[in-house]
Amino acid sequence: MAVIHVLYYYNARNRHMSSRHAVLYTRNSCPLCDEAKELLEMYGFTLDEIDVDQHPELKQQFDTCVPVVEIDGKVRFRGKVNEVLLLRLIGK
């Protein structure tokens, strides 16, 4: 019975979390970008990934600071995503 309760809680929690959305500005062969993606997905974000190397204006803007995470239209992280700050941002 306890397992069913835990699975229900997990599924209900993830359903709520799936409404979170972020834009992840990234590039190939970027370990920090991979970490950012994994962390954001772990907290239920759906992601639009944009490779800055495919867009000259974005490469100029974000070249030395990927990953860049945009949430609610605002750049929230450049470089490493701080999990504690992310949790504060999402109200956990």
C-alpha positions in Angstrom: 0.0 0.0 0.0 2.8 2.4 0.8 4.4 1.9 -2.6 1.1 2.9 -4.3 0.9 6.0 -2.2 4.5 7.0 -3.2 3.9 6.4 -6.9 0.7 8.4 -6.7 2.5 11.3 -5.0 5.4 11.1 -7.5 3.0 11.1 -10.5 0.9 13.9 -9.2 4.0 16.0 -8.4 5.5 15.4 -11.9 2.2 16.3 -13.5 2.3 19.7 -11.7 5.9 20.2 -12.5 5.5 19.5 -16.2 4.0 23.0 -16.6 7.4 24.5 -16.1 9.2 25.7 -19.2 12.7 27.0 -19.9 14.8 27.9 -22.9 18.3 26.4 -22.7 20.9 28.1 -24.9 23.6 25.5 -25.4 26.2 24.1 -27.8 27.6 20.7 -28.7 30.3 19.2 -26.4 29.4 21.4 -23.5 29.5 19.4 -20.2 27.9 22.3 -18.2 25.1 22.4 -20.8 24.5 18.7 -20.2 24.4 19.2 -16.4 22.0 22.1 -16.8 19.7 20.1 -19.0 19.7 17.1 -16.6 19.0 19.4 -13.6 16.2 21.3 -15.2 14.5 18.0 -16.4 14.9 16.6 -12.9 12.8 19.4 -11.6 10.1 18.9 -14.3 11.0 21.6 -16.8 10.2 21.1 -20.5 13.0 22.6 -22.5 13.5 24.4 -25.8 17.2 23.8 -26.6 18.8 26.3 -28.9 22.3 25.8 -30.2 24.0 29.2 -30.1 26.5 28.1 -32.7 23.7 27.9 -35.2 22.6 31.5 -34.7 25.3 34.2 -35.2 23.5 36.8 -33.1 23.1 34.3 -30.2 26.7 33.2 -30.5 27.8 36.8 -30.2 25.6 37.3 -27.2 26.2 34.0 -25.3 29.4 32.7 -26.7 31.5 32.6 -23.5 28.7 31.9 -21.0 26.7 28.8 -22.1 24.6 27.3 -20.8 22.2 30.1 -20.5 18.8 29.4 -18.9 15.8 31.6 -19.6 12.7 31.1 -17.5 9.6 33.3 -17.8 11.3 35.4 -20.5 14.2 36.3 -18.2 17.8 35.0 -18.2 18.1 33.3 -14.8 21.4 31.5 -15.1 24.6 31.9 -17.2 27.2 29.1 -16.9 26.6 26.6 -14.1 23.0 26.4 -12.9 22.9 26.7 -9.1 20.5 24.1 -7.8 19.7 26.1 -4.6 18.9 29.2 -6.5 16.8 27.1 -9.0 14.8 25.7 -6.0 14.2 29.2 -4.7 13.1 30.3 -8.1 10.5 27.6 -8.4 9.4 27.9 -4.8 10.6 24.6 -3.3 
